[in-house]
Amino acid sequence: MEGPSLSRDLSTTVVVAGGGPAGMMCGYLLARAGIAVTVLEKHKDFLRDFRGDTVHPSTLQALSDLGLLADFLKLRHEEYDQLEAELGNRRFKFADFRKLPTVCKFVAFVPQWDFLDFLAERGRALANFRLLMETEATGLVRKGGTVAGVEAKDAHGNFTIAATLVVAADGRNSRMREAAGFEVEDLGAPMDVLWFRLEPEEGDAPAAFGRITEDGMIVRFFRGDYWQCAYIIRKGSLAELKADGLQAFRATVARLARRKNADEIGSWDDVKLLTVAVDRLPRWHLPGLLFIGDAAHAMSPIGGVGINLAVQDAIAAANILARPLKTGRLRARDLSAVRRRRWFPTWAMQKIQTTMQNIAIDPILSARRVPPAPFVLKLAQRWPFLRRIPARIVGMGFRPERPDKNLFTI
């Protein structure tokens, strides 16, 4: 069943608020384990540009474990087994995924809407899976000291969904977080990101790399028929950038991207702002309620690991909660176990991101000069095996999760 509900009040075992990577993967896995799941997605489709499009080796491994990889790789995608960076006119290789102990030794670039549509289609094939589009969780239903469902809204009005468990996966601006009264710990971010597209030029070589010059920082990913570009700016400086004019912005982009011009940026409407946040909840649960993904911890775009962390949260949650949900014996300590398992990998990745922000990105944005190459980056050019370390951190994370084959009929 999909679309607006016909009856005003529903019931299910698990209601998932949010149809992003964490919510869709968690809903799919629990339904595959035989648990009744309803996923709520407030938009009418998943088609929103410039979302995270990187599907990392650990996520590809999970898709392989679930028997989904072959079909997933039929989607249009690009594969990158190495990442590079340019400091001024010097290029450095810094991550090599080719030796990872995973079935796919590359990062796949897939539009996030294709990834979510893929999971939704597989979910619809399961009798226990229900996806309600254009339906938003707006509040929590409580009975005593326990969360017992959500208040929801669709095109027909307001209704409630009773549930044994609410999984809040509604992103970094989570309404469920507000409804629960949870305060987020803000770790700070000195930057925002401007996303836009550039057309390929003759002689362009497919690649994924970042470049730093006196003009600033840009990251480019070749997407087959266009370059997906991220221009790093100081947080809150977009108005100042616009005041300098679109032509000045185009000229800066052209210099950074080594192009004659960037005239395909026709207006500021072609430039999308990602407000960067790095934060986390100290506590991820209440009785009957669990937070995962960006709702529990917003990640910096550094390393493109947001989808990876969200999917791993979902797998861990499904692995831990499927049995108690099936037996009707879900306890608060089961929910706490999800947070305990995912806390260190979240903390460690955010520590790396905030350290890079503070010692590299912030000074570069302030000084507007090409920094000297870090010693470890120079070593990685001399001894290529060192490139496997960042590849493992980025590609797999600190605790890669694998679906429990005994739960999901793999």
N, C-alpha and C positions, 0 to 999 in steps of 0.2 A: 504494500500500500504506500502511495506517495501523494503529496499535495495536502491541501487544507483538510482538516479533520471534519467528518460528517457529523459525528456526535460531539457534544461540547466537552465531555470529560472522558479521559482515557485512563487506562492502567497498564503497567508493564513491569517487568522486573528491574530493568535498568533504563533510565533516560539519560541520554548524552546531550548536553547543551553545547552545541557548536560542531559544525561539520568540516573542520580543518583536518590536517593530517593526524593529530592526536585523537580527535573525536571519531573520525571515520575508521581509523585502524582499530581503536578500542571497541567500537560498536561492531565492526565486522568480526573481530576475533571472538567476542563474547557470544554473538549470534551463532558463530560456527561451533562454539562449544555447547550449543543447545539452550542458550538463555535468551529469553524474550528481551529485545532491545529496541528502543525508539530513539533515533537520532534527530535532533532539531537543527536546522540550518536556516538562518534568518533571511538569506538572499534567495532569489528565484533560481540561481544557478551558481556555479563555481567560477564563472568567467570574470576574474579581476586580474588585470595585468600587473607586472612587476612585483609579484609575490615571490617568495623563495622558490626557486626552481631546481635546486640541487638535491638529487637523491643519491645518498652516499653508499659506500660499499656495505656497511652494516645493514642498512635498510634493504638493499638489493639481496643480501643474504637472507633476511627474514622473508622476503617475497619468494625466494628460492625454496626455503624450508616449507612454505605454505603451498608450493606447487603453482605459484602465480608468475614466476619470473619470465618464462618463455613468452607468455602473452603480454606481459608488461613491456618487454623489450621490442615488441612489434609496434609500440607507439613511436611516433617520430621523436627522436632524441639525439643528442650528441654525447660522445664519450670522451672523457679526458683522463688519461692515466698519469699525467704529470701537471704540476702547476709551476708557473714562472712569475718572476717580478723584474721590473726594470727600475733601476735607480739612475736617473739621468739617462745616459746612453748605454749603460751596462746592464746586461740581462743575466739573471741568476735563476737557476733551477732550484726549487726549495722543497718540493714534495713529490715523491715518486710512489704511486699506489701499486706498482706492478708486482710487488713482493708481499702484498697483504695476504693473510690466511683466510681469504674469502673467495666465494665462487666468482664474483665480479671484481676485477682489480682496476676499477676506474670509478669516477664520479659521473653519473648520468645527469644530463641537463634536460629536464622534462617540464613543460609548463605545469604549474601546480594544479590548474583546473583539469588537465588530463589525468594527473595522478589521482585526484579526488573522484573524478568521473569513473575511473577504473575501479577504485574501491567501492564506489556506490553501486556500480553494475554487478560486481561480485556479491555485494551484500543483498541486492534485490533477489538474487537466486536462492537465498536462504529463507526458510519459512519463518524464522524467528526475528528477522530484520525488518524494521520499518523506518523509512526515511521521510520526514515531513519537511519539505522545502517551504520557504517563505513563512517559517514558523520560528518564533524567537522565545527562548526562556526569559521571562522578565522578573521572576521572583521565586522564592522557595516556599514550599508547603511544609509546615512543621506540625508535628504531633508530640506534645510534651517536649522533651529535649532532643528529639530525633528529626532529621530531615526526612520527609515522607513523599517527596515529589516536587514538581515545579509548577508555578503559574506560567502560562504560555499565552502567546498572542499570534493569531494568523489573520488572513484577510476577512474572516467571518467574525472576529472578535476575540474575547478572552475565554480561556478554559483552563482546566487543571489536568495534570498527568500524575497519577499516583504511582510511586515506584519504591522498591526496596532500596535502590541506590541511585543517586544523582552523580554523574560524572561531569564535572565542570571543565569543559575544554573550549571555552568561548573567548580565548585570546587575551592579549595583553590589556585590553580595556574591559575585562570580564565584569558583566553585570552580576554574575553569581558571587563573585568575590565581594562586591558591594553588598549584596543581599545577606551574605554570611557575616558581614561586619569584620572581614579580615583586612588588616593593614599590610601593605606591601613594603618590603625593604628595598629602597632605591639605591643601587650601587653606582649610579652616575654614568653619563656618557657625554664626552665633549663634542660629539659629532652628530650630524644628520647626513642622509644620503639622498641625492637626486638621481632618479632612474629615468633613462630615456633610451631611444633606439638610434642607431646610425646605420646607414646603408653600407654594405660591403663595397670596397673599391677593388679595381683590378690589381691582382698581385697580393691581396690579403691572404695570409696563411691562417687557417683555422687554429684557434688557440684559446686559452683561458689564462689571463695574466693581469697583473696590476702594474701601473707605472707612476712614479713619483718624480716630479720636476719642480722647478721654481713656480710653476703654475698651479701646483697642488697634486692631488691624487685622483687617479681614475682606475677603475677595474673594468675589464671588458671580457665578455664571453661570446664566442662566435656561435650563433644559433642557426646556421645553415643559410638563411637568406637575410639576416640582419645581425648586427652587433648589439647585445644587451649591455648597457653601460651604466656604471654607478660612479657618480662624481661625489667625492667626500667634501663636505663643507663643515665649518664650525657651527655647532648647535645654535639655532635661532638666527642664523645669518642670511636666510633666504631673502628677506625684505631688502637687505643691503645689496645683495647680489642682483635682485631685480631692479633696484634703483640705478645700477650701473648700465642697465640696458641689455636686451636680448642679444644684440650684435656683439657686445663685449663677451658675453657668455659663450656664444658660438665660437668666437676667436680663441678663447681659452681652451675649449674642448678640442678644437681642431689642432692646436699645438700639442696638447697632451696625447691625442690619438694619432699624431703624425699624419694629418690629412690636410688637403688644400682648404677645406671649409667644412662646416657642419650645418649647412643651410637646410637640411631636412628637418631640423628643429624649427618648425614653422612658427611656433608661439610658445608661451609659457605653459599652455595646456598640454604640450607634448612632454613636459617635464613633471614627473611625479615625485612628491616629497615623501620619504620614509623617515618619520621621527624615531630616532634610535633610542631605545630604552634597554637598560640592563637592570633587572630587578628580580626579586623572588619572595615567595611567601615563607615566613618562618615555619608556619604550620600549614599542612595541605589537606586537612580533613576535619570534619565533624561527624558525629554519628549519622550515617546515611548519606554523606556527601564527601566527594574526593575531587581534588583539583589536579590536573595534569597539563602538560604542554605549556604554552605561553601563559595560560591562566595561572600557572604555578610559578613560572620562571621565564621572563622575557629575556631573549638572548640578543647579543649584538650580532650584526651581520658578518662580523669577522669569522672567516672560515666557512661561512654558509651552513652552520651546523644546526640551525633552528629546527628544520624538519627532522633531522636525525634524532635530536634529543626528544622531540615530541613523539615520534614513532616509538622510540625505545621506552618512554614513559608508558605508552599505550600497551606495548607488549608485556612489560613488567606488571602493569595493573591487571591485564587479562590472565597472565600466568598465576598471579597470587589470588585473585578474587573469583575465578571461575568455579572452583570447587565449593567454597562456602556459599556462593550464590545459588548453585544448583541444589545444595542440600538445605537451603534456607537457614543457614547458621552464620550469616555474615556478622562479624564483630568489629568493634572499633579498632582492635589491635590488628585486624587484617588490613584495614585502610592505612593504619600507621606503618605497616610493613612495606607498603608501596613507597611511601616517603623515605623510609630508612634505606631501601635499596637504591633509590634514585638520587638521594641527597648528595653523596660524594661525587658522582659524575657530573651533576649539575654544578656543584660548588667549584670543582676543579676546572671545568670548562669556562665558567664565568671568571674565575681567577686569572686564567690565561688571557681572556678577552680584555678584562679591565687593566691588566698589566700592560698589554700591547697598546691599549688606548692611552695610558698614562706616559709610557716611556717612548712611544714611537709616534702615534697619530697626533696627539695633542701638540708635541713640539713641532712636528712638520706643519700642522695647520697654523701654528703661531709664527714660525720663522720664515715660511715660504722659501725654503732652500732645500737642496738635495742633501740628505744626510749621508754620512759615510756608511759604507756597507758594514753591517754587524759582523763581528768576528766569526760567529757560528755560521753565518751565511757564506762567508769565504771558505770556511772549512768544508761545507757541504759541496762546494764546487770541486775541491781537491779530493774528498772522499765521498763519492756518490752514495754509499750505503747510509750515510747520515740523513739523507733525504727520506728514508723510510720512517724516521721518528715522527716528523710532522704529519706525514701521510697517515700513520696509524692513529694519531690523536684526532686529526680532522676526519678521516674516513671511517673510524670505528668508535671513537669516543673512549671513555675510561671504563665503561662497563657495558659492552655491547650485549643486547638482549636477543635471545633466540626463542621463538614460540615453542611451548611445551608440546611435543608431538603426541603426548598421551591425552591432551585436552582438546586439540583442534582437528582430530581425525586426519592427520597428515599422512 
